Amino acid sequence: MKLQMVATCLFGLEKILGEEIDRLGCRRLETMDGRIIFEGDEHSLVAANLRLRCAERVYIRMGAFTADSFEELFEGTKALPWERWIGKQDAFPVKGHAIRSKLFSVPDCQSIVKKAIVSRLSEHYGMSWFPEDDVKYQVEFFIFKDIATLMIDTSGVALHKRGYRPVAGEAPLRETLGAALATIARPREDVLFWDPFCGSGTIAIEAAMMMTGRAPGLLRRFAGECFPQLPSHLWEEERERARAEIVTDSSFEVYASDIDSKVLETAKENAARAGVAGQIKFFIKDATRIRKEDRRGTIVCNPPYGERLMTPAQVEDLYRSMGKTFAALEPWQIYVLTSAENFERLYGRRADKVRKLYNGMIPCQLYQYFRPRDPRGGEHGVRKPSYPSVRR
């Protein structure tokens, strides 16, 4: 069964997600902010839900059309083959978004889309009322620049909820973003991977799962498992393949440290649930007092921003201390995610590369240090000119 699908992601992760989709053997059709449209079959859909590390949801794309008016939205929606998926007893609630479009009232659009689907199904099944008490097909519309895309959600609970982290810390990092940070840092078997602000362990766990070949969706279920068009054997076969790919003798090692003993206990429990406790060493340590070991290493961290943890003044002092401590770690590579636009000045060194990402709704930059410090850069290697707020 040939399908068009949509995978959504946090802004800034489109390139990484696209590469993941390529590795599934699917064909990318279009990329836009926060979503990728691709083509495959029902096996691809199952694999996408189970294996994509940076996707938030996977949808079946029913179709897309111009919708300048409610009439066009109704007729375009009605023209789509909803009966291919939705049966006589099935539920089909509607939700969605409208951005930079003439149709901007989401409640009105919801009502129009629902009426159009009912009209289509009424004509197909010869019935005017639907009990909606069986399988749930969550319909979602996305109207962008007057182009309406109609979809069915196959993930259910968002994919960043892997199942290993039932309780998060005060400022949790999404698992999908943790996986992206690990991917960007390029973890390797012979290189120590260290998160000195580990919190509930997300970055460390995602890196360990990646390096041991653990599919991110192995611990959870998906809405599409209830769809009769996607029989249970497809899901079980893909799970069996994923389990068979787990590497049990990996030498990859992760350090996960924090100053909060309570949150470390939570992180240990999360790692055990994820099946990677053997790859991660948890311990209490002030991040501004860590020391380089006689081996290659990479630091990847998400320190406090001053949004929910610590005051802005405390965060500035922390970043200054990090700059002094991390300078002694060279030639280790350093990756720091923060929303502070003045991070480089406080840290004392201009990054080799800055990548804009979003931690939920918070715009952030990932400051990447992977080249040797410039000896002509002055104190702490700062180079002129002054720092731009965002660089791509």
C-alpha positions in Angstrom: 0.0 0.0 0.0 1.6 3.2 -1.2 1.3 6.0 1.4 2.3 9.7 1.7 3.3 10.5 5.3 4.2 13.6 7.3 6.7 13.5 10.1 6.8 16.6 12.4 9.7 17.8 14.5 10.9 20.7 16.6 12.1 23.6 14.5 15.7 23.2 13.6 15.7 19.4 13.5 14.5 19.0 9.9 17.9 18.1 8.4 18.5 15.4 11.0 15.0 14.0 10.7 15.3 14.0 6.9 18.4 11.9 7.1 16.7 9.5 9.5 13.8 9.1 7.0 16.4 8.5 4.2 17.8 5.7 6.3 14.4 4.0 6.5 14.5 3.8 2.7 11.7 6.3 2.2 11.6 9.0 -0.5 11.4 12.6 0.8 8.9 14.7 -1.2 9.0 18.1 0.6 10.6 19.8 3.6 9.3 22.8 5.5 9.7 24.3 8.9 8.9 21.6 11.5 7.7 18.9 9.1 8.8 16.5 6.3 6.5 14.9 3.7 7.7 11.5 2.5 6.6 8.4 0.7 6.6 4.8 1.6 4.3 1.9 2.4 2.6 0.5 5.6 5.9 -1.1 6.7 7.6 2.4 6.4 4.9 3.9 8.5 5.3 1.4 11.3 9.1 1.7 11.1 8.9 5.5 11.2 6.9 5.4 14.5 9.2 2.9 16.1 12.6 4.2 14.9 12.6 7.9 14.2 14.5 9.6 17.1 13.8 13.2 16.2 10.2 13.0 15.0 7.3 14.3 17.2 4.5 12.5 15.3 3.9 10.5 12.1 0.8 11.2 10.1 -0.9 9.6 7.1 -1.2 12.5 4.6 -4.7 12.2 3.1 -4.2 15.1 0.7 -3.6 18.8 0.2 -5.4 21.6 -1.7 -5.9 25.3 -1.9 -8.5 26.6 0.7 -9.2 30.3 0.3 -12.7 29.9 1.7 -14.8 27.7 3.9 -16.5 26.3 0.8 -13.1 25.3 -0.7 -12.1 23.7 2.6 -15.3 21.7 2.7 -15.2 20.5 -0.9 -11.5 19.8 -0.7 -11.9 17.7 2.4 -14.9 15.9 1.1 -13.0 14.9 -2.0 -10.5 12.8 0.0 -11.0 9.0 0.4 -11.8 9.0 4.2 -13.6 5.7 3.9 -10.3 4.0 3.1 -9.5 4.4 6.8 -12.6 5.4 8.8 -15.3 2.7 9.3 -18.9 3.0 10.2 -18.3 2.8 13.9 -15.0 4.6 14.1 -14.3 8.0 15.9 -12.8 10.8 13.9 -12.2 13.9 16.1 -10.7 16.9 14.3 -8.1 19.4 15.4 -5.5 21.6 13.7 -3.7 24.8 13.0 -4.0 27.7 10.5 -1.0 29.9 9.9 -0.7 32.9 7.5 -3.9 32.0 5.8 -7.2 33.6 5.0 -8.9 30.9 7.1 -7.6 31.7 10.5 -10.4 30.6 12.9 -9.4 27.1 14.1 -12.8 26.3 15.6 -14.6 27.2 12.4 -12.1 25.2 10.3 -12.6 22.2 12.7 -16.4 22.4 12.2 -16.1 22.6 8.4 -13.6 19.7 8.2 -15.8 17.5 10.4 -18.9 18.2 8.4 -17.1 17.4 5.2 -15.9 14.1 6.4 -19.3 13.2 7.7 -20.8 14.1 4.3 -18.3 11.9 2.5 -18.8 9.0 4.8 -22.6 9.4 4.8 -22.7 9.0 1.0 -20.3 6.1 1.1 -22.0 4.1 3.9 -25.6 5.3 3.4 -26.0 6.5 7.0 -26.4 10.0 8.4 -25.3 9.4 12.0 -22.1 7.9 13.2 -21.8 6.5 16.8 -18.0 7.0 16.9 -17.4 4.4 19.5 -14.8 2.2 17.9 -11.2 2.9 16.6 -10.1 6.5 17.0 -8.7 8.2 13.9 -7.4 11.6 15.0 -7.9 13.9 12.0 -5.6 16.9 11.9 -5.6 19.8 9.4 -2.7 22.2 8.8 -3.5 25.3 6.8 -0.4 27.3 5.7 -0.4 30.1 3.2 -3.9 29.0 2.1 -2.9 25.4 1.4 -4.8 22.9 3.5 -3.2 19.6 4.4 -5.4 16.9 5.9 -3.8 14.1 7.9 -4.5 11.2 10.3 -2.3 10.8 13.3 -0.7 7.3 13.7 1.4 8.0 16.7 -1.1 9.0 19.4 1.0 10.1 22.3 3.8 12.3 21.0 6.9 10.3 20.0 9.3 12.2 22.3 7.5 10.3 25.1 9.6 7.1 24.8 8.3 5.5 28.0 11.5 5.5 30.0 11.0 8.8 31.7 7.7 8.8 33.6 8.9 11.6 35.9 11.1 14.5 34.6 13.0 17.2 36.4 12.0 20.8 36.9 13.2 21.9 33.4 12.9 18.7 31.3 14.5 18.5 27.8 12.5 16.6 25.2 13.9 13.2 24.3 13.7 14.2 20.6 15.9 17.2 21.3 18.3 15.1 23.4 18.6 12.7 20.6 19.4 15.5 18.2 22.1 17.0 20.4 23.7 13.5 20.6 23.5 13.1 16.9 25.1 16.5 16.2 27.9 15.6 18.6 28.7 12.4 16.7 29.2 9.9 19.5 31.8 7.3 18.9 32.8 4.0 20.6 36.2 5.2 21.6 35.2 8.7 22.8 33.8 9.4 26.3 30.4 11.2 26.1 29.8 13.4 29.1 26.8 15.5 30.2 27.8 17.4 33.3 24.3 18.9 33.8 22.5 15.6 33.2 19.2 16.3 35.2 16.9 13.4 34.5 19.5 11.9 32.1 17.9 12.6 28.8 20.9 13.5 26.7 23.0 10.6 28.2 20.3 8.1 27.7 19.5 9.1 24.1 23.2 8.9 23.2 23.5 5.4 24.8 20.3 4.2 23.1 21.7 5.5 19.8 25.0 3.8 20.2 23.5 0.5 21.3 21.0 0.5 18.4 17.9 0.7 20.6 14.9 1.9 18.6 13.3 4.8 20.6 9.8 3.4 20.4 10.4 -0.1 21.7 8.9 0.7 25.2 5.6 2.2 24.0 2.5 1.7 21.9 1.1 3.8 19.0 -2.4 4.9 17.9 -1.9 3.1 14.5 -1.7 -0.3 16.2 -5.5 -0.1 16.5 -6.0 0.5 12.7 -7.2 -2.6 11.0 -5.4 -1.5 7.8 -2.1 -1.8 9.8 -2.4 -5.4 11.1 -0.6 -6.4 14.3 1.9 -8.6 12.6 3.5 -5.5 10.9 4.1 -4.0 14.3 5.4 -7.2 15.9 7.7 -8.0 13.0 9.2 -4.5 13.1 9.7 -4.7 16.9 11.4 -8.1 16.5 13.8 -6.6 13.9 14.5 -3.7 16.2 15.2 -6.0 19.1 17.6 -8.1 17.0 19.6 -5.0 16.2 20.4 -4.1 19.8 24.1 -4.1 20.4 24.8 -5.9 23.7 28.6 -5.7 23.7 29.1 -2.0 23.0 32.2 -0.3 24.6 30.6 3.1 24.4 30.7 4.9 27.7 28.7 7.8 29.0 29.3 10.0 32.1 26.2 11.7 33.5 26.8 14.0 36.4 24.9 16.6 38.4 25.0 18.4 41.7 21.5 17.2 42.6 21.6 13.7 44.2 17.8 13.4 44.0 17.6 14.0 40.3 20.5 11.6 39.8 18.4 8.8 41.4 15.6 9.6 38.9 18.1 9.5 36.0 19.4 6.1 37.1 15.9 4.7 37.1 15.3 6.2 33.7 18.4 4.6 32.3 17.5 1.2 33.7 14.0 1.5 32.1 15.7 2.4 28.8 18.0 -0.6 29.0 21.2 1.4 29.0 22.2 1.5 32.6 25.3 -0.5 31.7 26.6 2.3 29.4 26.1 5.2 31.8 28.1 6.1 34.9 26.1 8.5 37.2 27.8 10.5 39.9 27.5 13.8 41.8 29.8 16.5 40.5 29.8 20.3 40.2 30.0 21.0 36.4 32.4 23.8 37.1 34.9 21.4 38.8 35.1 18.6 36.3 38.5 17.5 35.1 39.8 16.0 31.8 40.7 12.4 31.8 43.5 10.9 29.8 41.3 9.9 26.9 39.3 11.5 24.1 36.0 13.1 25.2 33.0 15.1 24.2 30.9 17.3 26.5 27.2 17.8 25.5 25.0 19.7 27.9 21.9 21.8 28.5 22.8 24.0 31.5 20.2 26.3 33.2 19.0 29.3 31.2 17.7 31.4 34.0 14.1 30.6 32.8 13.1 28.1 35.4 16.3 27.2 37.3 18.5 29.8 38.9 18.4 33.6 38.5 19.8 35.4 35.4 22.7 36.7 37.6 23.5 33.2 38.8 23.4 31.8 35.3 25.9 34.4 34.1 28.3 33.5 36.9 27.8 29.8 35.9 28.6 30.4 32.3 31.8 32.3 33.3 32.9 29.4 35.5 32.1 26.9 32.7 34.3 28.8 30.3 37.3 28.6 32.7 36.7 24.9 33.6 35.9 23.7 30.0 39.0 25.5 28.6 41.1 23.0 30.5 39.3 20.1 28.8 40.9 20.8 25.4 41.2 19.2 22.9 37.8 17.7 23.9 34.8 18.9 21.9 32.1 21.0 23.7 28.4 21.4 22.8 26.3 23.7 24.9 22.6 24.4 24.4 21.3 27.6 25.9 18.8 30.5 25.2 21.4 33.1 26.4 22.4 35.3 23.4 25.4 36.6 25.3 26.7 33.1 26.1 29.9 33.4 24.1 30.9 36.6 25.8 30.3 35.1 29.3 31.9 31.8 28.4 35.0 33.6 27.1 35.2 32.1 23.6 33.5 32.4 20.3 31.9 29.2 19.1 33.2 27.4 16.0 29.6 26.9 14.9 26.2 28.0 16.2 23.0 26.2 15.4 19.5 27.6 16.2 17.2 25.1 17.9 14.1 25.2 20.0 13.7 23.7 23.4 9.9 23.4 23.4 8.9 27.0 22.7 12.2 28.5 23.9 14.5 29.6 21.0 18.0 28.5 21.8 21.4 28.2 20.2 23.7 25.2 20.2 27.2 26.5 20.7 29.7 24.1 19.2 33.5 24.0 20.0 35.4 21.5 18.0 38.5 23.3 16.8 41.7 24.0 18.8 41.6 27.4 20.6 43.1 30.3 18.6 46.3 31.3 20.5 45.9 34.9 19.1 42.4 35.3 20.4 43.3 37.1 23.6 42.0 36.1 27.0 40.0 32.8 26.9 40.4 32.8 23.1 37.8 35.5 22.3 38.0 36.6 18.7 36.8 39.9 17.2 34.4 41.1 15.9 31.7 41.0 18.6 29.1 38.3 18.7 26.0 38.1 16.5 22.9 37.0 18.4 22.2 34.1 16.0 24.2 32.5 13.2 23.0 29.6 11.1 
